[in-house]
Amino acid sequence: AQKITQTQPGMFVQEKEAVTLDCTYDTSDQSYGLFWYKQPSSGEMIFLIYQGSYDEQNATEGRYSLNFQKARKSANLVISASQLGDSAMYFCALTIIQGAQKLVFGQGTRLTINP
Amino acid sequence: KAGVTQTPRYLIKTRGQQVTLSCSPISGHRSVSWYQQTPGQGLQFLFEYFSETQRNKGNFPGRFSGRQFSNSRSEMNVSTLELGDSALYLCASSLDAGEQYFGPGTRLTVT
């Protein structure tokens, strides 16, 4: 079975600071993918970044980067130069590459950016 | 390219009724997955369809069902609604493996 753990229920950060959201995962499969999604109060899940288990380099997408440490089974999201619009819920999710597309989500971290 | 669309966006139903939610994936995507989000249980996988076939199903009672049409549009149905079915229902589409893109969700309230 797969599991995602996000240990930070809430985080408060000053605008323009960098922030790291923690995510650890558990799976016995060798081929898997890790996602981060942002969910504003409107409810829509916005895709941020993806890391495959065989990717050598850490994924980056603009201000978002994924700090992937395979041996530690962690996939932390780093947001550089945070903005007020970054305030939202953030979810880490895991999928197994082979077969059906099923995401296993963590409980999420509520990020609040203070001006 | 248009994103994932879900209809309706909001729905209020009474206990015992049934409901059908619709999801239109991104053009070219053949996989559609459904998720239920509640404050207590978080985000939980319901089922996934690929080319009109259900490939995987989550741990939900048989009252929850779905289907996918030849144009990849998908519907999910919940029969005999219970108060606990009140949730945000999210649909996601993908080509096959890899990134899944979500729609805006349908917020269902059961009274």
Interface residues (C-beta under 8 A of the other chain):
Chain A: G33 F35 Y37 S42 G43 E44 M45 I46 F47 Y50 F91 A93 T95 I97 Q98 G99 A100 Q101 K102 L103 V104 F105 G106 Q107 G108
Chain B: S31 S33 Y35 G42 L43 Q44 F45 E48 F50 R55 N56 G58 L88 L90 A92 S94 D96 A97 G98 E99 Q100 Y101 F102 G103 P104 G105 R107
